[in-house]
Structure formats: structure tokens, C-alpha cells
Amino acid sequence: MIRRLAEEARLSGAVAHGGLVYLAGQVPDDATGDAQAQTADVLRQVDALLAEAGTDKTRLLSVTVVLRDIRDAPAMNRAWDAWLDPAHKPARMTIQAPLVDPDWRVEITGVAALP
């Protein structure tokens, strides 16, 4: 069975299948803040999608963080470190790339296991 969560016109916010949850790229709802604030905003959205799927951040397997400017990595990491469960760290990659909205500083995607 395939479950599509938080469906929008062009995509689903997450798709659950085969014991895994695949997150679409999550971007800030409020793009007025700095990279730390935007990352915290995105991580709240990740938590909500994972909860809707029936799992949580402790079951994240991998995460990709895309920064508009790699110099924002320290600010992003401050929000990440405050959110992360240190006993359940996923594999993570951080890259720099242009984002669709020039006000976005961060986009995060990942894959989590279902219980």
C-alpha cells in the first residue's frame, strides 16, 4: 500500500511505502528569518509529517540539507543540534544549491523508517 500525505497540486509532502517514509523537500513557511530560524521552521514541519505518517525523527535514516549559501551551515547546524536526538542521528548530507524561492535559505528532505 502507498500512502500519500499532505498532498498539494504538484506533489505530496511525504509518501509512505514498504516500511519507509519519503519526505519531499520541506521549505520554510516563514522565509523572513535567518538560516537558523528557517531551519527550525522546516524541522517542525518534518516532525509534523513524520507524526502524520506514524513515525518520528528517531527513525530517520538519511537527511539531505540544501542551503542556498553554504556559509549558512553554522546557523543551520545550531537549529539542527537543538532539534536532533543525539541517540538517533541519521546519515546526513549538506549541499549548496539555488532554491526555487530566493528568500528560502534551506530545504530539507529525508527518509525515515516506520515502526
Contacts in CASP RR format, 6 or more apart in sequence:
PFRMAT RR
TARGET T0000
AUTHOR 0000-0000-0000
METHOD contacts of the structure
MODEL  1
MIRRLAEEARLSGAVAHGGLVYLAGQVPDDATGDAQAQTADVLRQVDALL
AEAGTDKTRLLSVTVVLRDIRDAPAMNRAWDAWLDPAHKPARMTIQAPLV
DPDWRVEITGVAALP
1 17 0 8 1.000
2 15 0 8 1.000
2 16 0 8 1.000
2 17 0 8 1.000
3 15 0 8 1.000
3 16 0 8 1.000
3 17 0 8 1.000
3 53 0 8 1.000
4 12 0 8 1.000
4 13 0 8 1.000
4 14 0 8 1.000
4 15 0 8 1.000
5 12 0 8 1.000
5 13 0 8 1.000
5 14 0 8 1.000
5 15 0 8 1.000
5 16 0 8 1.000
5 49 0 8 1.000
5 52 0 8 1.000
5 53 0 8 1.000
6 12 0 8 1.000
6 13 0 8 1.000
6 14 0 8 1.000
6 49 0 8 1.000
6 52 0 8 1.000
7 13 0 8 1.000
11 24 0 8 1.000
12 24 0 8 1.000
13 23 0 8 1.000
13 24 0 8 1.000
13 25 0 8 1.000
13 26 0 8 1.000
13 49 0 8 1.000
14 21 0 8 1.000
14 22 0 8 1.000
14 23 0 8 1.000
14 24 0 8 1.000
14 49 0 8 1.000
14 50 0 8 1.000
14 52 0 8 1.000
14 53 0 8 1.000
15 21 0 8 1.000
15 22 0 8 1.000
16 22 0 8 1.000
16 53 0 8 1.000
16 114 0 8 1.000
18 114 0 8 1.000
19 113 0 8 1.000
19 114 0 8 1.000
20 61 0 8 1.000
20 111 0 8 1.000
20 112 0 8 1.000
20 113 0 8 1.000
20 114 0 8 1.000
21 49 0 8 1.000
21 50 0 8 1.000
21 53 0 8 1.000
21 54 0 8 1.000
21 55 0 8 1.000
21 111 0 8 1.000
21 112 0 8 1.000
21 113 0 8 1.000
21 114 0 8 1.000
22 110 0 8 1.000
22 111 0 8 1.000
23 46 0 8 1.000
23 49 0 8 1.000
23 50 0 8 1.000
23 108 0 8 1.000
23 109 0 8 1.000
23 110 0 8 1.000
23 111 0 8 1.000
23 112 0 8 1.000
24 109 0 8 1.000
25 107 0 8 1.000
25 108 0 8 1.000
25 109 0 8 1.000
25 110 0 8 1.000
26 42 0 8 1.000
26 45 0 8 1.000
26 46 0 8 1.000
26 49 0 8 1.000
26 107 0 8 1.000
26 108 0 8 1.000
26 109 0 8 1.000
27 42 0 8 1.000
27 99 0 8 1.000
27 100 0 8 1.000
27 101 0 8 1.000
27 104 0 8 1.000
27 106 0 8 1.000
27 107 0 8 1.000
28 37 0 8 1.000
28 38 0 8 1.000
28 41 0 8 1.000
28 42 0 8 1.000
28 104 0 8 1.000
28 105 0 8 1.000
28 106 0 8 1.000
29 41 0 8 1.000
29 45 0 8 1.000
30 37 0 8 1.000
30 38 0 8 1.000
30 41 0 8 1.000
31 38 0 8 1.000
31 101 0 8 1.000
31 103 0 8 1.000
31 104 0 8 1.000
31 105 0 8 1.000
32 103 0 8 1.000
33 105 0 8 1.000
34 72 0 8 1.000
34 75 0 8 1.000
34 105 0 8 1.000
35 67 0 8 1.000
35 69 0 8 1.000
35 72 0 8 1.000
35 75 0 8 1.000
35 76 0 8 1.000
35 79 0 8 1.000
35 105 0 8 1.000
35 106 0 8 1.000
36 75 0 8 1.000
36 76 0 8 1.000
36 78 0 8 1.000
36 79 0 8 1.000
37 79 0 8 1.000
38 104 0 8 1.000
38 105 0 8 1.000
38 106 0 8 1.000
39 65 0 8 1.000
39 75 0 8 1.000
39 76 0 8 1.000
39 79 0 8 1.000
39 80 0 8 1.000
39 105 0 8 1.000
39 106 0 8 1.000
39 108 0 8 1.000
40 79 0 8 1.000
40 82 0 8 1.000
40 83 0 8 1.000
42 106 0 8 1.000
42 107 0 8 1.000
42 108 0 8 1.000
43 79 0 8 1.000
43 80 0 8 1.000
43 83 0 8 1.000
43 108 0 8 1.000
46 57 0 8 1.000
46 108 0 8 1.000
46 110 0 8 1.000
47 56 0 8 1.000
47 57 0 8 1.000
50 56 0 8 1.000
50 57 0 8 1.000
50 59 0 8 1.000
50 60 0 8 1.000
50 112 0 8 1.000
53 112 0 8 1.000
53 114 0 8 1.000
54 114 0 8 1.000
54 115 0 8 1.000
55 112 0 8 1.000
55 113 0 8 1.000
55 114 0 8 1.000
55 115 0 8 1.000
56 112 0 8 1.000
57 83 0 8 1.000
57 84 0 8 1.000
57 85 0 8 1.000
57 88 0 8 1.000
57 112 0 8 1.000
58 85 0 8 1.000
58 87 0 8 1.000
58 88 0 8 1.000
59 88 0 8 1.000
59 112 0 8 1.000
59 113 0 8 1.000
59 114 0 8 1.000
59 115 0 8 1.000
60 88 0 8 1.000
60 90 0 8 1.000
60 110 0 8 1.000
60 111 0 8 1.000
60 112 0 8 1.000
61 90 0 8 1.000
61 91 0 8 1.000
61 110 0 8 1.000
61 111 0 8 1.000
61 112 0 8 1.000
61 113 0 8 1.000
62 90 0 8 1.000
62 91 0 8 1.000
62 92 0 8 1.000
62 93 0 8 1.000
62 110 0 8 1.000
62 111 0 8 1.000
63 90 0 8 1.000
63 91 0 8 1.000
63 92 0 8 1.000
63 93 0 8 1.000
63 108 0 8 1.000
63 109 0 8 1.000
63 110 0 8 1.000
64 92 0 8 1.000
64 93 0 8 1.000
64 94 0 8 1.000
64 95 0 8 1.000
64 108 0 8 1.000
64 109 0 8 1.000
64 110 0 8 1.000
65 76 0 8 1.000
65 80 0 8 1.000
65 92 0 8 1.000
65 93 0 8 1.000
65 94 0 8 1.000
65 95 0 8 1.000
65 106 0 8 1.000
65 107 0 8 1.000
65 108 0 8 1.000
66 94 0 8 1.000
66 95 0 8 1.000
66 96 0 8 1.000
66 97 0 8 1.000
66 99 0 8 1.000
66 106 0 8 1.000
66 107 0 8 1.000
66 108 0 8 1.000
66 109 0 8 1.000
67 73 0 8 1.000
67 76 0 8 1.000
67 94 0 8 1.000
67 95 0 8 1.000
67 96 0 8 1.000
67 97 0 8 1.000
67 105 0 8 1.000
67 106 0 8 1.000
68 96 0 8 1.000
68 97 0 8 1.000
68 98 0 8 1.000
68 99 0 8 1.000
68 102 0 8 1.000
68 104 0 8 1.000
68 105 0 8 1.000
68 106 0 8 1.000
69 96 0 8 1.000
69 105 0 8 1.000
70 94 0 8 1.000
70 95 0 8 1.000
70 96 0 8 1.000
72 105 0 8 1.000
72 106 0 8 1.000
73 94 0 8 1.000
76 94 0 8 1.000
76 105 0 8 1.000
76 106 0 8 1.000
90 110 0 8 1.000
99 105 0 8 1.000
99 106 0 8 1.000
99 107 0 8 1.000
END
